[in-house]
Amino acid sequence: MSAKWDPTAILARLRMEIDDGHAIYDALCGSGITAKMAVRGGASMVTTHCLAYFRMQGLSSMAGYLPICDANALTLELGERVMINVVRKCPLIAGLLCVDPTRDMPRFLAKVAAAGYHGVMNCPTVALIDGSVFTRKPTSTDRSGMSQKGQMLTFALQHLLLTGVTDSAIAPPRHFRLG
């Protein structure tokens, strides 16, 4: 079982790495061996999600967005069966698809925390399809969009999980700081 990392300890560790002049390395891993080697190679943290799993199977990341499996259940299973047993020296983060309108996210996040994950990150939803911007406006009835992502991250904080955000906006890149 991996060590317990709370958000404060994780942020302190990442700040120390920055203060020591090191880059933060979040290894996106879809198998136990890649996670183990990433930790040995000095990863600051390991994130797993269905997209990384499908890449390890030789498939496109887009497979994670297709209706071929329950992406969040796959991420939870990766943690329980593969990652938690090999990632011991750094935090383990679950990359989740936040906009699943069929899932009770507060209850699911309790399972994620109980499994041993130390944080969650919203897995980016499809932003580009065939080179053009996908701009479907979410509705309040289908529980999708940025507000759903924000709610999931709020629920995660209630379970003492670190939260991370990925952004797929077209705007110029912005610089973020920890804390």
N, C-alpha and C positions, 0 to 999 in steps of 0.2 A: 504494500500500500504506500502511496506517495505521502510526503509530508503535507500537513495542512497549511495552506497559504491563504491568509485573509487579504482583502483588498489593500489594507494599509501596508502590510508586509510586502506585497507584490509591488506597489507603487514605490516604497522605500528602496527595494532592490533595483528597480528600473532607474530611479533617480541616481542611485549610487553608480550604476553602470555608466550613465551619461556623465556624471561628475568625474569619473575615472577616464573619460575620453573614449568610451566604447559605444558602438552603435547598438541599438536594441534589435535583437534578432528574434523574430517570432517565426518559428519553423512551422509551416503548414504541412502536416503529415497525415497520410492516409493509411499507414501500416505501422505495426510495432517496430519493425527494424528501422524504418526511416526515423521514427521518433527517438529510438535508442541512440542512433548515430547522431542525430541533431543535438541531443543532450550532451553526448560525449564531445561534440564539436563546439560546444559553448552556447547553445541556444539560451536566450533569456527566458523564453517560454515556448510551449508547444501548443499549437491550435490544431484541432482536428474538426473536420466537417465532411459531409457527404461528397462535396466536390473533390476533396483530396483523395477520398477513398476511390472514387471513380477514375481519377487520374492514375492511381496506382494499378487499376485494372486495365490500363491502356485506352481508356475512353476519354472523351472530351469532358471538361468540367460542366458543360451544358447538360450532361446526363443527370446531374443533380437537380435540375429544374424540370425534368420530364416526369410524368406520372408513372414511374416504374417502381417506386418504393416510397416509403415514408422517410423523408430525408432526416427529420429530427430524431426519429426512432433509430435510424442507422447511426447517427452521431452518438446517441446515448449508448448504443451497443458497442460501438468502437471504443468508447471510454471504458465501459464495464469489462469487456472481454479482452481488450488488447492494450490500450494506452496506459491505463492507471497502473498496471503491473510493471511497466517499463519506464515510465516517466516519474522519477523520484526526486530529482535534484533541481527541478524548476516547476513553475506553475503549469497546469494543464487547462486549456481553455476550450470550451465547446462552441463551435461555429453553428449557429442555429438560424433556420429560416423563420423569421418572426411573424410572418404574415399568414400563417396557416389558420384559416378561420374555423377549422374543425377541431382545434386543440385547445384545451383548457391550460393556458400557459402558466398560471401560478402553480397549478398542481404538477405540471411537467417539470418546471424549474426546481421544485422540491426534489423530484427524482434525480435531476441533473446534479444538484448539490449533494444528495445522499450517495450518489455513485462515486463521488470523489473529485469531480471537476472543481476548479478553483475560480473559474470565471466563465463568462459567455461573451460572444461577439455576434452581432448581427451578420449573417452571411449575406453578401450583396444579392439583391434580387436582380432579375434580368433588366439591364439598362439599354443594351444594344441588341437589336435583332436584324440580321442581314445588313449591317452597316447604317441603319437608320435608327433614330432615337425612338424608343418605345415609350409613349407618353399617355397610356391609358390612365384616366383619372379614377382613383379609387372612390368607392362609394361607402357610405356609412353602413350599408347593409351587408357588404361582403367582408368587412373588417380587414382591409388591406391598406397599405400605405405607411407613411412615416409615423402617424399616430400609433399604429399597432406596434411598430418597432420601438417607439418610445415607451409604450406600456410594458413590453417584454423586458426592456432594460431596467425599468423601475421595479418590476417584480423580482428581477435578479438581485438587485441591491437589497431587497428585503430578505433574501436568502444568504446574505453576506458573500455574494459572488462579485468579483471584479467585472466591470462592464467595458466593452470596447465597441467601437462603431466603425464600420467601413462605409465609405461614401462613393457613390458612382455618378455624381453630378457632372455635368458637362463643363461647369465653370472652371476657371483656372485653379490649379492646386492651391490649397491653403496649408499653412503650417499650424500644427497643433502642439500644445504643450501638455505635459502630464499634470494631473491634479484637478 
